[in-house]
Amino acid sequence: MDYIVFLGTAGARVVVFKQIRASGGLWFSLDGTEIMVDPGPGSLVKCLSKKEKLDPTKLSGIILTHRHLDHSADLNVMIEAMTNGGFKKKGVVFAPEDAIENDPVILKYLRGYVDGVNVLKEKGTYSIGDISFTTPIKHIHGKVETYGLKFKTSKYTISYITDTKFFEGLKEAYEESDLLIINVVRYAPSEYDHLCLDEAKELIKGIEPKMTVLTHFGMTMIRARPWEIAPKLTEELGLKVLCARDGMKLDLQEIS
Ligand SMILES: [Zn+2]
């Protein structure tokens, strides 16, 4: 059974660093391959404190979309957990170059614990186990190199639009997705390089995924009650839209 666990739904500084929502990232179980994406603060604790525990030693890889702390804080912790404290060399790590080279967020002494630390580039194609994924377009997100992800499994195409400013080309990059996971940090437009609700709506309308999950909420979104917004969007767009909850396990059979 393919599934995704939302180990956190917090976005932006206030919600993350006051832990108004959790910030553990996303756990993908696809065609029997386990992949962690963006292990933010508390990721390991969230994996192990679930009733149905997620075992980090089962991971085949960890992907970082960008180096901001709300996405990367537990990256080293998860590398150590994946490799059983470094006793079992395994797994691959993917991250943009600025997370690996200058002021790196991946500790150098851990790099030998894994089978490889790989640099993500725009329009790259990569694989972890039997799962391939691409980084279709470079996002605009402050000074930080940022890539969204598009996974191809035997049954589904799953896109994750991580933090970004809205720009021309985003829609085309994530077209033909069965499932779209989208970080909606802001309720209203702002000067920050983040999507707001109307921009997310425009992307959903353009991409027409079979299912969309809104996540990574900043304070303005939480105040606007995203759990009430999602059903309204479903009705308005005629496309299934869900609001992620902390710890939510999404069974991908629900996509069709
Ligand atoms: Zn960010």
Boltz pocket constraint, residues with backbone or C-beta under 6 A from the ligand:
constraints:
  - pocket:
      binder: B
      contacts: [[A, 66], [A, 68], [A, 141], [A, 163]]
      max_distance: 6.0
